[in-house]
Every structure is written in structure tokens, then in C-alpha cells.
């Protein structure tokens, strides 16, 4: 398949996941239409320099999304909880944005929508932003839009290791000894590009990850990279009081069955999928 003859629209192309998908798709030779609300931003200009066509659209303006998708063969999209300033909750806004994406894809004849959801979305976790993404998944299926669901686990980028008095400290509201599955944003993009327009992936889903480690093991990886001793600090879950979503998620992490990524399938799609050590080296992380 000559990917250059296939145009892929990327929603949120200046964000973390959208940017990763844009770079992966460009690397694989696709023609990429990068969609953003601000075409004049520095991030948008960087995408132009990388070879993408940048177009404006807003998920609160369905007509603009349909126009941005028109003529595209595939779409990569994700949704996030979004404050609208009205009575609508952030999770309801996320679900509404997902329906806008699905409806626009269906209306414009998109052959393959790759929707980035979240690991375990389908397993009734009760976590608000997991449930809102699963509602989007269900809506995509209900209207018959050809799609693949990619379900990434906890983002490596959300780990915050810092140097404190000659010691690398990683702190999370999670007891030590509980393995945490993680994935790098770049690998979400590479998996998305690998399944894009592959008919074998239509109607399927995949939970993806690149590593699994306990808090102490993750801290040790950062410490080794910095050449410093490391310490993991298990914060009390009460530090999340007032944040219903994060409180629910980190409480769920302590349950026996949480993420269940398919590591073998992830690596088959993305042979260079990064573990934590590889991500630290590639990201240029430094204390």
C-alpha cells in the first residue's frame, strides 16, 4: 500500500497523543491533515514544518469537524474531559465530543477511525474518565462506523521524578509493591499508525503497554539514569481528596485486576515499544 495516497486526519494534533500520532503517520508515509483549534500556534507551525497540512476545527462546532474530515481515508482521535463553563460535566462534554467525531467520520465516509480510549474502559471501573471514553466506544459501534479501539494504560509521561538533596524521588498515591503498567505517548502513535487502514483491525480493540513496574522499581530506573540514589514515596490516597476522577483511578489501581495490556500484541504492532528505561533515554529526562 502506498500510504502517501491516503490522507489521515488527526484530531488534537498539537496535543500529546495527537502529536505522537501525527509524527508516526508522517514517518510511515501517510499524508496527514493535522486538526487543531489554533493553526497559528508554535506547535501547529512545527507540524507544518514536519510535513503535515494543518487545518482548523473545534469539537464544539460539528460542521468544522465534518469539513476537516472531508476526503480523509482515516481518522485518529482521542477525547479528554473538558470544562465547558456551563451545566455540562467534563465527562459529559468528553462523550459529546466523541459523538461529534464519530458522526463526522460516518458522514464523510471515513474508512477507518482509530479511537484512543483507555485501558480497561470496557470493564466497568466506575472511574469517570474511563466511563466517558467507553460511552464514546459504544457510540462508535452503535452507528456502524468502521473503527479500531486502542486502549493505552497509564502514560509514562505522567510520572514525575525529581531530585531532592542528591536523591531522586518518585512519589505517587499508590502503595509500593503494586505493579503499574505504563505506555509512552509515542508508542500510542506508532500503534495507531500500524493499524490505520489495515482491514484486519476493523471492529477490534487492543489494550497497549510497554512496561510494568512497582513504585520502587520505577524510582530506581530514574535514579540509575541520573546516577543518584532513588526513593519511592507512597503518598496517602487522601492527597487526591477533592479530585473525584483521580481518587477513583488510584483507588482502582490497588484492586487485584486493573490494567490487562496485551504486551505481545503491542510489540507486534510496535517492535520498538519503549519500556521505562528506553523512554527515559529517549525523552532526554534529567533531574
C-alpha positions in Angstrom: 0.0 0.0 0.0 1.3 3.4 -1.0 0.5 5.4 2.2 1.1 8.7 0.5 -2.1 8.3 -1.4 -4.1 8.0 1.9 -5.0 11.1 3.9 -5.3 10.7 7.6 -7.0 13.4 9.8 -5.6 13.7 13.3 -7.8 15.3 16.0 -5.9 17.3 18.6 -2.7 17.1 16.6 -0.9 19.7 18.7 -1.5 17.7 21.9 0.4 14.8 23.4 -1.3 11.9 21.7 -2.3 13.7 18.6 1.2 14.9 18.1 2.6 11.4 18.5 0.1 10.0 16.0 0.9 12.8 13.5 4.7 12.1 13.7 4.2 8.3 13.5 1.8 8.6 10.5 4.2 11.0 8.7 7.1 8.6 9.4 5.0 5.8 7.8 4.5 7.9 4.7 0.8 8.9 5.1 -0.5 12.3 4.1 -1.5 13.9 7.4 -4.2 16.5 8.0 -3.4 17.8 11.4 -6.5 19.3 13.1 -6.3 21.9 15.8 -8.2 24.9 17.1 -5.2 27.2 16.8 -3.5 26.9 13.5 -1.2 29.8 14.4 0.3 28.2 17.5 4.0 27.3 17.7 3.0 23.6 17.9 0.9 23.9 14.7 3.8 25.6 12.8 6.1 22.7 13.9 3.7 20.2 12.3 3.7 22.2 9.1 7.5 22.1 9.1 7.3 18.3 9.7 5.1 17.9 6.5 1.6 18.0 7.8 -1.3 20.0 6.4 -2.8 22.0 9.4 -6.5 22.8 9.4 -8.7 24.4 12.0 -11.7 22.7 13.6 -13.4 22.7 17.0 -15.2 19.8 18.6 -17.8 22.3 19.8 -18.5 23.1 16.1 -19.6 19.8 14.4 -19.7 21.4 11.0 -16.0 22.4 11.3 -15.1 18.8 12.2 -17.0 17.4 9.2 -15.2 19.8 6.9 -11.9 18.8 8.4 -12.6 15.1 7.8 -14.0 15.5 4.3 -11.9 13.5 1.9 -9.9 11.7 4.6 -9.4 8.0 4.4 -8.7 7.5 8.1 -9.0 9.5 11.3 -7.0 9.2 14.6 -8.9 10.8 17.5 -8.9 10.9 21.3 -11.1 12.8 23.7 -10.4 14.3 27.1 -12.6 15.5 29.9 -13.4 19.1 29.1 -14.8 22.0 31.1 -17.4 23.8 29.1 -18.3 26.5 31.6 -21.9 25.5 31.7 -24.0 22.9 33.4 -22.5 20.1 31.4 -20.0 17.9 33.3 -16.5 17.4 32.0 -17.2 13.7 31.3 -20.4 14.5 29.5 -18.5 17.0 27.4 -16.0 14.4 26.6 -18.7 11.9 25.5 -20.4 14.6 23.4 -17.1 15.5 21.7 -16.6 11.8 20.9 -20.1 11.6 19.3 -19.2 14.6 17.2 -16.0 12.8 16.0 -17.9 9.6 15.2 -20.8 11.4 13.4 -18.4 13.4 11.3 -16.4 10.3 10.4 -19.6 8.5 9.4 -21.0 11.4 7.5 -17.8 11.9 5.4 -17.2 8.2 4.6 -14.1 7.7 6.7 -12.9 4.2 6.1 -11.2 3.7 9.4 -11.5 5.6 12.7 -8.8 4.8 15.2 -10.1 6.0 18.6 -7.6 6.2 21.5 -9.6 5.3 24.6 -8.1 4.0 27.9 -7.1 0.6 29.2 -9.9 -1.3 31.0 -12.6 1.2 29.7 -14.9 -1.8 28.9 -14.6 -3.4 32.3 -16.9 -1.2 34.4 -14.3 0.5 36.6 -16.5 3.4 37.6 -13.7 5.9 37.0 -15.3 8.9 35.4 -12.9 9.5 32.5 -12.8 5.7 31.8 -16.6 5.6 31.7 -16.9 8.6 29.4 -14.4 7.1 26.9 -16.3 3.8 27.0 -19.5 5.7 26.1 -17.7 7.0 23.1 -16.6 3.5 22.1 -20.2 2.3 22.4 -21.5 5.2 20.3 -18.9 4.5 17.5 -20.1 0.9 17.4 -23.8 1.8 17.5 -23.7 3.9 14.4 -21.7 1.4 12.4 -18.5 3.5 11.9 -15.6 1.2 10.9 -13.1 1.6 13.8 -10.3 0.2 15.9 -10.2 1.0 19.6 -6.7 1.5 21.1 -6.7 1.4 24.9 -3.5 2.8 26.3 -2.6 2.2 30.0 -1.0 4.8 32.4 1.1 7.3 30.5 4.9 7.2 31.3 4.9 10.9 30.8 2.7 11.3 33.9 5.5 10.0 36.2 7.2 12.9 37.9 10.6 12.1 39.3 12.5 14.9 40.9 15.9 15.5 42.6 15.8 16.4 46.3 19.1 16.8 48.2 21.0 14.5 46.0 18.2 11.9 45.9 15.8 11.1 43.1 12.3 10.9 44.4 9.3 9.5 42.7 6.0 10.0 44.6 2.6 8.6 43.7 -0.6 8.0 45.8 -0.1 4.2 45.4 1.3 1.6 47.8 4.7 0.2 46.8 4.7 -3.4 45.5 1.8 -2.9 43.2 2.9 -3.2 39.5 1.8 -0.3 37.3 1.5 -0.8 33.6 2.7 2.1 31.6 3.0 3.3 27.9 4.7 6.1 26.2 2.7 8.6 24.1 5.0 8.0 21.1 4.0 4.3 21.2 0.3 5.1 21.1 1.0 7.0 17.9 3.0 4.1 16.4 0.4 1.6 17.2 -2.3 3.8 15.7 -0.3 4.2 12.5 0.3 0.4 12.3 -3.4 -0.4 12.4 -4.6 2.6 10.3 -6.3 1.3 7.2 -5.5 -2.3 8.0 -8.8 -4.0 7.4 -7.8 -6.9 9.7 -8.1 -4.4 12.7 -11.6 -3.2 11.9 -14.0 -3.9 14.7 -11.2 -4.9 17.1 -9.7 -3.4 20.2 -6.2 -3.6 21.8 -5.0 -2.6 25.3 -1.4 -1.5 24.9 1.6 -1.1 27.3 5.3 -1.0 27.1 6.3 -1.8 30.7 5.1 -2.9 34.2 7.0 -2.0 37.4 6.4 -1.2 41.0 6.9 2.2 42.5 10.4 1.3 43.8 11.3 -0.2 40.5 10.3 2.9 38.6 12.1 5.1 41.1 15.2 3.0 40.6 15.1 3.5 36.9 15.1 7.2 37.2 17.8 7.1 39.8 20.0 4.9 37.6 19.6 7.4 34.7 20.6 10.3 37.0 23.4 8.5 38.7 21.8 9.1 42.1 20.2 7.0 44.8 16.5 6.8 44.4 13.5 6.6 46.7 9.8 5.8 46.1 7.3 7.7 48.3 3.9 6.1 48.6 1.7 9.1 49.3 -1.6 8.7 51.2 -4.6 8.5 48.8 -6.1 11.4 50.8 -3.8 13.8 48.7 -6.4 13.3 46.0 -9.4 14.4 48.1 -11.4 16.8 46.0 -10.5 15.2 42.7 -13.1 12.5 42.2 -11.6 11.2 39.0 -8.0 10.8 40.2 -9.2 9.4 43.5 -11.3 6.8 41.8 -8.4 5.8 39.5 -5.7 5.5 42.1 -8.1 3.6 44.3 -8.8 1.2 41.5 -5.1 0.7 40.9 -4.9 -1.1 44.2 -7.5 -3.7 43.2 -6.4 -7.2 42.1 -7.4 -6.8 38.4 -6.7 -3.5 36.8 -4.9 -2.9 33.5 -4.5 -6.1 31.4 -2.5 -4.9 28.4 -1.5 -7.3 25.6 2.3 -6.8 25.6 2.9 -9.3 22.8 0.3 -7.7 20.5 1.7 -4.3 21.4 5.2 -5.3 20.4 4.0 -7.0 17.2 2.5 -3.7 16.1 5.3 -1.5 17.5 8.5 -3.6 17.7 10.4 -0.7 19.3 7.8 -0.1 22.0 9.6 1.6 24.9 10.0 0.3 28.4 10.7 2.9 31.2 14.5 2.8 30.7 14.1 3.4 26.9 11.7 6.2 27.5 14.0 7.9 30.0 16.9 7.7 27.5 14.8 8.9 24.5 13.0 11.7 26.3 16.1 13.5 27.5 14.7 13.4 31.0 17.0 14.9 33.6 16.7 15.9 37.2 
